[in-house]
């Protein structure tokens, strides 16, 4: 495979495993050159898929200090700032003069974008920074200590990207220093890289809800896409059997009152949509950091109440439809059927709203991604509740 057949644009359209398959036959330096164009987060994700020795050779071929940075980035968990770090190319002591800084940066700026000059002490702790443009207005003999901004804002490498986004959303700096707990400067992360990573996470959330892995892209081969998706569909099939088992329990009731079968999908669809609304709001609150443990009970109560109100309002329409259809077919208990439909709709939607908020909260409490297959679990819960309540009330209140 030639170098020209693999481009940064084509790599961006591939999942990490497929990217490794395309890059594997290329020289280490070529791979490093391509990975550098993708940004540190994506580069580290792809680099992770290579074997340890090949990974070291590729990272070393990157040069310019990127080798150590790329390899150290692998030690930070996925989704953290540390995975997105780049080396800080402009680090000086506070005593360094403006003239000395400009002279040392002259060969660097031709191939590296310098936004800030970072000032550190003898222990490499960040003590200040200077915007690159300020160097042009300062006296050549001035030390950086005279013009630097002290106590600059910095990110921690172990911070989740979503937490970092909340920290930087009101600052809008192009570059953020990344420091260890003791203040040592470890590298930098670009604002554009943070936003790109978060945009990718948000775009993957909708797929994760239905069992599509974050790595899957449009260009992912069907064999790998099948491996990503199929296990979740098997899980969905198992949960569907649970819902079918509920209907089977009331098979005699359905056989006696065929009208119930007509309204089962109406009730199930309405409850599923109610639960999905609550799920979407809950996941959004988690993503934006609005949901805290102290506010979770209030959220559950709110979604249950909203579900009940929406279920009651739509239940009136569904009950009227049930009454009209039962009366048209001269069923002797048309009014009772209408009442059952209303109660089942209101009660099921209330429980569906509660489940829509509870499922992602429960997954997060178990240490899983709140979005992972949440729609599958929610659909099972809403189907079991809605059909069980509807058919159970019919079996209890309507005589043969």
C-alpha positions in Angstrom: 0.0 0.0 0.0 1.5 3.4 -1.0 1.6 6.4 1.3 -0.7 8.4 -1.1 -3.4 5.8 -0.6 -3.7 6.7 3.1 -4.5 10.3 3.9 -5.4 12.1 7.1 -9.0 12.5 5.7 -9.3 8.8 5.1 -7.9 8.0 8.5 -10.5 10.2 10.2 -13.2 8.2 8.5 -11.9 4.9 10.0 -12.2 3.3 13.4 -8.9 2.7 15.2 -8.6 -1.0 14.3 -9.2 -0.4 10.6 -6.7 2.5 10.7 -4.1 0.1 12.0 -4.9 -2.4 9.2 -4.3 0.4 6.6 -1.2 1.8 8.3 0.5 -1.4 9.2 2.5 -1.9 6.0 3.8 1.7 5.9 7.2 2.9 7.3 7.2 4.0 10.9 8.1 7.6 9.9 5.2 7.8 7.5 2.8 6.5 10.1 4.1 9.0 12.6 3.7 11.8 10.0 0.1 10.8 9.4 -0.8 10.4 13.1 0.6 13.9 13.8 -1.9 15.4 11.5 -4.8 13.8 13.4 -4.1 15.4 16.8 -2.8 13.7 20.0 -6.2 12.1 21.1 -6.8 10.3 17.8 -3.1 9.5 17.4 -2.9 7.8 20.8 -6.1 5.9 20.2 -4.6 4.4 17.0 -1.2 4.0 18.4 -2.7 1.9 21.2 -3.7 -0.8 18.7 -0.1 -1.5 17.6 2.1 -4.0 19.4 4.4 -2.6 22.1 7.6 -2.7 20.0 6.0 -1.2 16.9 4.3 1.4 19.0 7.7 2.5 20.4 9.2 2.7 17.0 6.4 4.8 15.5 6.4 7.1 18.5 10.2 7.5 18.3 10.0 8.2 14.5 7.7 11.1 15.4 10.7 13.0 16.7 10.5 16.6 18.1 9.7 15.2 21.5 6.5 13.6 20.4 7.7 10.1 21.1 7.8 10.5 24.9 4.5 12.5 24.8 2.6 9.9 22.7 3.9 7.0 24.8 3.1 8.8 28.1 -0.4 9.7 26.8 -1.2 6.0 26.7 -0.8 5.8 30.5 -3.8 8.1 31.0 -7.3 6.6 30.9 -9.5 7.1 27.8 -11.5 10.2 27.9 -9.0 12.2 30.0 -7.0 15.3 29.2 -3.8 13.4 29.5 -4.6 11.5 26.3 -4.8 14.8 24.4 -1.6 16.4 25.7 1.1 17.8 23.4 4.7 18.8 24.4 5.0 22.4 25.4 7.6 23.8 23.0 8.3 27.1 24.7 9.4 26.6 28.3 11.7 29.1 30.0 12.7 30.3 33.4 11.5 33.6 34.8 15.0 35.2 34.5 15.2 34.6 30.7 15.1 37.9 28.8 12.7 38.6 25.9 15.6 38.8 23.5 16.8 35.3 24.5 13.3 33.9 24.2 12.8 35.3 20.7 16.2 34.0 19.6 15.4 30.5 20.9 12.0 30.4 19.4 13.1 31.7 16.0 13.8 28.2 14.5 10.7 26.6 16.2 8.0 29.0 15.0 8.6 27.9 11.4 7.0 24.5 12.0 5.2 24.9 15.4 2.4 27.2 16.4 3.5 29.1 19.5 0.6 30.7 21.4 2.1 31.0 24.9 5.5 31.0 26.4 5.4 29.0 29.7 7.5 30.1 32.7 8.6 27.4 35.2 10.7 27.4 38.3 13.7 25.1 39.0 11.4 22.2 39.9 9.5 22.7 36.5 6.4 24.0 38.3 4.4 26.4 36.2 4.7 29.9 37.6 3.4 32.0 34.8 2.9 32.4 31.1 3.4 35.1 28.4 1.2 35.5 25.3 3.5 35.3 22.3 2.3 38.6 20.9 3.4 40.3 24.2 7.0 39.6 23.3 6.7 42.0 20.4 5.8 44.9 22.7 8.2 44.2 25.5 11.8 45.5 25.9 14.4 43.1 24.6 16.2 43.3 28.0 13.1 42.6 30.1 13.0 39.3 31.9 9.9 37.2 31.5 9.1 37.7 35.2 8.3 41.4 34.4 5.7 40.6 31.7 4.3 37.2 32.6 0.8 36.4 33.9 1.2 34.8 37.3 -0.9 31.9 38.6 -2.3 30.9 35.2 -5.2 28.6 34.8 -4.2 25.0 34.2 -5.8 21.6 33.6 -5.1 18.3 35.3 -4.1 15.3 33.1 -6.4 13.0 34.9 -9.5 15.2 34.5 -12.2 13.8 32.3 -12.6 15.7 29.1 -16.2 16.6 30.0 -15.0 18.2 33.3 -12.3 20.1 31.4 -14.8 21.4 29.0 -16.9 22.8 31.8 -13.8 24.5 33.1 -12.8 26.1 29.8 -16.2 26.9 28.3 -16.2 30.4 29.7 -12.5 31.1 29.1 -12.0 30.4 25.4 -8.2 30.3 25.5 -6.6 28.7 22.4 -4.2 26.6 24.6 -4.3 25.3 28.1 -1.3 24.2 30.2 -1.6 20.7 31.8 0.0 20.4 35.2 0.5 17.6 37.7 -1.0 17.8 41.2 2.3 19.4 42.5 2.2 22.1 39.7 4.8 20.5 37.4 4.2 21.4 33.8 3.5 18.2 31.8 2.4 19.6 28.5 -0.4 21.5 26.8 -3.8 20.8 25.3 -5.3 22.9 22.5 -8.8 24.2 22.9 -9.8 23.0 19.5 -8.6 19.5 20.4 -10.8 19.5 23.5 -13.9 20.6 21.6 -13.2 18.1 18.8 -12.9 15.3 21.4 -16.1 16.3 23.1 -18.0 16.7 19.9 -16.9 13.1 19.0 -18.1 11.8 22.4 -21.5 13.6 22.0 -21.9 12.3 18.4 -21.2 8.8 19.6 -23.8 9.0 22.5 -26.9 8.4 20.3 -25.3 5.2 18.8 -24.2 4.0 22.3 -27.8 4.1 23.4 -28.7 1.4 21.0 -25.5 -0.7 21.2 -23.4 0.9 18.5 -19.8 1.2 19.6 -18.1 4.6 19.7 -15.3 3.3 17.4 -17.7 2.5 14.5 -17.6 4.9 11.6 -19.2 5.1 8.2 -16.1 3.5 6.6 -15.9 0.6 9.1 -16.0 -2.7 7.2 -19.2 -4.7 7.6 -17.4 -7.5 9.3 -16.2 -5.3 12.1 -19.5 -3.5 12.3 -21.2 -6.8 12.7 -18.9 -7.7 15.5 -19.7 -4.3 17.2 -23.4 -4.5 16.8 -24.5 -8.1 17.0 -23.9 -8.9 20.7 -26.2 -6.0 21.6 -28.9 -7.3 19.3 -28.7 -10.7 20.9 -29.1 -9.0 24.3 -32.1 -7.1 22.8 -33.6 -10.4 21.7 -33.3 -11.8 25.2 -35.0 -8.8 26.7 -37.7 -9.0 24.0 -38.4 -12.5 25.1 -39.0 -11.2 28.6 -41.6 -8.8 27.2 -43.1 -11.6 25.1 -43.3 -13.7 28.3 -45.5 -11.0 29.9 -47.9 -11.1 27.0 -47.9 -14.9 27.1 -48.9 -14.9 30.7 -52.1 -13.2 29.7 -52.7 -15.1 26.5 -56.2 -16.3 27.6 -57.2 -12.7 28.3 -56.0 -11.6 24.9 -57.8 -14.5 23.2 -61.1 -13.5 25.0 -60.7 -9.8 24.3 -59.0 -9.3 20.9 -59.3 -5.5 21.2 -56.5 -5.7 23.8 -54.1 -6.8 21.1 -55.0 -3.8 18.9 -54.0 -1.4 21.7 -50.8 -3.1 23.0 -48.5 -1.5 20.4 -50.2 1.9 21.0 -49.5 1.7 24.7 -46.0 0.3 24.2 -45.0 2.9 21.7 -46.3 5.8 23.9 -44.5 4.5 27.0 -41.3 3.9 25.1 -41.3 7.4 23.7 -42.0 8.9 27.2 -39.1 6.9 28.6 -36.8 8.0 25.8 -37.6 11.7 26.4 -36.6 11.2 30.1 -33.5 9.3 29.0 -32.4 12.0 26.6 -32.8 14.8 29.2 -30.9 12.8 31.9 -28.0 12.0 29.5 -27.8 15.6 28.5 -27.7 16.7 32.2 -24.9 14.2 32.8 -22.9 15.4 29.8 -23.2 19.1 30.8 -22.4 18.3 34.5 -25.8 19.6 35.7 -26.8 16.3 37.4 -25.3 15.7 40.9 -26.1 12.9 43.4 -28.0 15.4 45.5 -30.3 16.3 42.6 -31.0 12.7 41.4 -34.0 12.1 43.6 -35.6 15.3 42.4 -35.0 14.4 38.8 -36.6 10.9 39.3 -39.6 12.5 40.9 -39.9 15.1 38.2 -39.7 12.6 35.3 -42.2 10.3 37.0 -44.7 13.2 37.4 -44.2 14.4 33.9 -44.7 10.9 32.6 -47.9 10.6 34.6 -49.3 13.9 33.3 -48.3 13.1 29.7 -49.7 9.6 30.1 -53.0 10.9 31.5 -53.5 13.5 28.7 -52.7 10.9 25.9 -54.6 8.3 27.9 -57.8 10.3 27.5 -57.4 10.2 23.7 -56.5 6.5 23.8 -59.4 5.7 26.1 -61.8 7.5 23.8 -60.5 5.5 20.9 -60.9 2.2 22.9 -64.4 3.1 23.9 -65.4 4.0 20.3 -63.9 0.8 18.9 -65.4 -1.4 21.7 -68.8 0.2 21.4 -68.7 -0.1 17.6 -68.0 -3.8 18.1 -70.8 -4.0 20.7 -68.6 -5.1 23.5 -70.6 -5.2 26.7 -67.8 -3.6 28.8 -66.7 -0.8 26.5 -66.6 1.7 29.3 -64.5 -0.6 31.5 -62.0 -1.2 28.6 -61.7 2.6 28.2 -61.0 3.1 31.9 -58.4 0.3 31.8 -56.7 2.0 28.8 -56.6 5.4 30.6 -55.2 4.0 33.9 -52.7 1.8 32.1 -51.5 4.7 29.9 -51.1 7.1 32.8 -49.5 4.6 35.1 -47.2 3.1 32.5 -46.0 6.5 31.3 -45.2 7.5 34.9 -43.1 4.4 35.4 -41.5 4.8 32.0 -40.5 8.4 32.8 -39.0 7.1 36.1 -37.2 4.3 34.2 -35.8 6.8 31.6 -34.0 8.7 34.3 -33.1 5.7 36.5 -31.5 3.5 33.8 -28.5 5.9 33.0 -28.2 6.7 36.7 -28.0 3.0 37.5 -25.5 2.3 34.8 -23.3 5.1 36.0 -23.5 3.8 39.6 -22.3 0.5 38.4 -19.3 2.1 36.7 -20.5 1.7 33.1 -21.0 4.4 30.5 -24.6 5.8 31.2 -25.4 5.8 27.4 -24.2 2.2 26.7 -27.3 0.2 25.5 -29.5 2.3 27.7 -32.2 2.4 25.1 -32.3 -1.5 25.1 -32.7 -1.7 28.9 -35.3 1.1 28.8 -37.4 -0.5 26.1 -37.5 -3.7 28.0 -38.6 -2.0 31.2 -41.3 0.1 29.4 -42.7 -2.9 27.5 -42.9 -5.1 30.6 -44.5 -2.4 32.7 -47.0 -1.2 30.1 -48.1 -4.5 28.8 -48.1 -6.1 32.3 -50.3 -3.3 33.7 -52.6 -3.1 30.7 -53.3 -6.9 30.4 -53.2 -7.4 34.2 -56.0 -4.9 34.7 -58.0 -6.4 31.9 -57.6 -9.9 33.4 -58.7 -8.6 36.8 -61.6 -6.3 35.9 -63.2 -7.9 32.9 -65.1 -11.1 33.2 -65.3 -13.6 30.4 
